[in-house]
C-alpha cells in the first residue's frame, strides 16, 4: 500500500481515529462492568489482571508469574502487585509454588475466581455472538485480519 495514503486522505485518518476513540471509550466502560460481574468489589484494573492470569493458566500451565502479567499488560511491577493483593483479598486468585523453581510463586485463579470469571466470560461471549451473528462471515474475517494488522503495527 502507498505510504502516502494517510497524508493524502486526512479525513480517512480522522474517521479511523474517531472510531477507535469510541471503541476504546466503550471498552473501558465495558471492562468496568465486566469486572463487577466477576466480583462487585473488583475494578477495571483487576479485570485486566485476572484476564491475564486466566490466559496464563490454560492447558498444562499451573499458573503465571506476576512479572509476566506486568510485562504482558505493560504495567509497573508495583502497580501489578497492589492489584494482585486486592484480587487475593477478594478470594479470586492465589499464589502457588512454581514446580520448575522452588523459590518462585505462580498466580492462578481460585476455584471461586475461575467459576466467577468463567461465568462472566460465557455471558460476554454470548453477547458478542448475538451481535456478530448479524454480520457476514467475510466481514468478520476482514475485521479479524485488520484488527490483527493494527495490533501488530501498534506494538
N, C-alpha and C positions, 0 to 999 in steps of 0.2 A: 504494500500500500504506500502511497505517496506520503512522504514526511510532511508535506505542506498542507495536507487536508485540514488539520486543526487551524492553521493560520488562515487558510482560505475560507473557512466556514466557522467564524466565531460564534454564530448563533447555534450551530450544532453542538459545539463545546459547551456553551451556556446551558442549552437544554439538557445535556447529559449531566452537567454539574448540578443543575436544579433537581433533576430526578434522583440522582444519588443522594443529595441532601435530604430529600423527602424520605427516601428509603432508610437512610441512617437514623433520622429522627424517629421514624416509626419503629425501627429496630430497637433503639434504646428504650422506647416506651414498652414495646413487647417484651424485652428482656426483663424489665421490672415486673411485669405481670406474670411472666413465666416463673420468675424467682418466687413470687408469692404463692404460686400454685404448688411449688415444691415444699415451701415452709413459710408461714406468714411472717416470720422474722428475718427471712433471708433477703438481701439486697441484690441489685443487679450485678455487682462485682462478685458476690458469692455464686451467682448463677454461672458466670464465666468460669470461675474456678471449678465448680462441681461438674460442669460440662467437660472441661479438660481432664479432670480426674476420671470421669466415666470413659472418655476416649482412651485413656492410658491403661485401663484395666480390662480391655476387651481381649477375648481369646485366652491365651495361656499366660498372659502377663499378670502377675499378682498385685500390681499397683504401679504407681508413678512417683518419681521423686519430685519434691517441691521445686527444686531448681529447674527441672524440665517443664513444670507448669509455668513458672515465671518466664522462662525463655519462650515458650510457645505463645504466651499472651503478651510478650513484650513489656513485662512489668518488673519493677524492682523487687528483689527477694524479700525485703522488709514489708513491702505492701502486701505481697502474697502471704507472708507469714501471718500478718494480722487477719487477713481474710480466712485463712485456714483455721486459725484459732476459733473464729466465730462459727465456722461450719462444724468444727469438732464439738463446740459447746452446744450447738443445736442437735447434735447426735447424728449428723448426716455423713460425716467421714470419720475415718480412724487411721491411725498410724500403725503400721505393722513392720516387722523386721524384713530386711531385704535378704532373700535366700542366697544372693550372689555376693553380698557384702554385709557381714555381721554387724558392722558399725553403722550402716545406713538404715534409714527408715523410709518406707514407702507409704503413699497415701492411697486409700481405696474407700469406696462408698461402704457405709454400714448397710446392714440388711434394710433398715428403715430408709436410709438415704437412697438405696438402689430402688426400693419399692416406690418411693415418692417421686424420684426423678424419672423412673420408667413410666409411671402413670402420666406424668406431665408430658413426657416425650411422645407417648402414644396419642394423647389428646391433640398435641400440636401437629403431629404428622397427619392425623385425620382431618384437621382443619386445613392444612396445606393441600391434601388430596382433594378436598371438596372444592377448593379454589382452582387448583391446577387441572382437575378433571375436565374443566370447560375449555382448556387450551388444546390446540392441535399438537400432536406429537412432534412435528418438525419445529414448532415454536419453542417447545420445552427443550429440545435438543439444541437449538440455537442459543437459547438463554443460558443453558449449562455451559456450552462452549465459550460464549462471550464472557460470562462471569469468571470462568477459569482463566481466560486470557487476561482479563482485567486484574484479577488477583495476582497472577504471575507478574504482570507489569508493575503492580504496586509494591511487590516485595523486593 
